Amino acid sequence: FGVASPVVASVTVTPDTVIAVPIYPNVALRATLKDASGVEVTGVPVSWVSSNPSIASLYLDDTSDGTPVGMFWPQGPVGSVTITATAGGRSGIATLVVDSVRLSAVAARGNGGLHSTCFLTVAGAAYCLGNTSQFGELGYGFAGTPPLGLGPVAVTGGHTFAAISAGIWHTCALTPSGSAYCWGGDWRGQLGAGGGLNRCNPGDDGGALCSHSPIAVSGGLAFAQISAGSQHTCGLTAGGIAYCWGANHGGQLGNGTNIDSPVPVAVAGGLTFTQLSAGSEHTCGVTGTGAGYCWGGNESGELGDGTLVPRWTPVPVVGGLGFAQVTAGGHHSCGVTTSGAAYCWGHNFYSQLGSGTGQDSPVPVPVAGGLAFSQISAGYTFTCGLAGGDNAFCWGWPGGWTAEYDYLIATEPTRVSGSPTFVSLDSKGLPCGMGTNGLAY
């Protein structure tokens, strides 16, 4: 006698509008089918059509999770297309806009297999993408992963930002006036909002404090720079005064204690800095005279003071080098002198110091190769820098957590193959950079 097929009364495509920026090519659209009473219908085939395949073509019709998903691939030309999903004689539509958005900043993070990246457009809009938002790291208003392949999601709140920095589970950004906002995990106070936030994923051991959208850093301070570390954050005012907040078990806040703080606290010592970098469990900065200072955990010599003693207040990096920039990584640090020479110190098991050996060093050692660097960025087990006409060079091992692929280790700077020229790099989690063409790589 057979079974009658469900009657489809409506087809809705979500999201109904997608902007595909040139950083993440797969765009996923979901079709929801309902009958006349509003009950969702399943098991009915869905067909997908693009109004202009030269702009966006169907890449994959995916129903692996039981929900009809159309995966589309932007072909390159800028333009707008209508995507139509049809099932049971009914249709729903969405608009897919392929835009040649240019970027002003990119901030990448990595945590084992969980990765996400945030970036700013030239207009100051913040977007994030990745395979996880467990603690609200993507800032799009929800915990959990956005629809498969959706790509960049707009950070909520309608803020215009001038700078952005990603930690492991959180991101912070500055408005043009210097107001600081952060989003993501906050169990150590790394968002600087004073605590009292909601918990993400409460079914998982009670959940952890977090914010799914940007929240203002308390205190009303105006910052000229911001740097998100593993579980702490630091900011630098226009006058060079450093403040930090969040985890402080290693003394990485620099205020003379090892007590966490959910609000900004001033770094002790009365120093004024021109640049600041928050790492895993330590922080480094450069004063107006070019002197390098670091504070926090020091188990591998990452403070560069010649010892393995943790410091709760800033101590000078030994050697009398004049730095233009310093960067704090996992358990190592690096700096570029005013003449462009690169030095690194601390943990070196993965050759992240670039010295040509695998030995740790509690004092700065020169990076091999004699390149003149304009910028350097330390990751967890690797380091990258710009040299030789702003070409990207990396050394160490970008895997980060195991030694499974030791053969990939580079003991000294190796040029990134096929790369364009860059204006900036971010190696906090994954090696990423913003090209001179305004695109992210």
Secondary structure, DSSP 8 states (H G I E B T S, - for coil): ---------EEEEESSEEEE-TT---EEEEEEEE-TTS-EE-S---EEEES-TTTEEEEEEE-TTSS-EEEEEE-SS-EEEEEEEEETTEEEEEEEEE----EEEEEEEEETTEEEEEEEETT--EEEEES--TTSTT-SSSSS--STT---EE-TT----SEEEE-SSEEEEE-TT--EEEEEE-TTSTT-S-S---EESTTTTT-EEEEEEEEE-TT---EEEEEE-SSEEEEEETT--EEEEE--TTSTT-SSS---EEEEEE-TT---EEEEEE-SSEEEEEETTS-EEEEE--TTSTT-SSS---EEEEEE-TT---EEEEEE-SSEEEEEETTS-EEEEE--TTSTT-SSS---EEEEEE-TT---EEEEEE-SSEEEEEETTTEEEEEE-TT-S--TTGGG-EEEEEE-TT---EEEEE-SSS-EEEETTS-B-
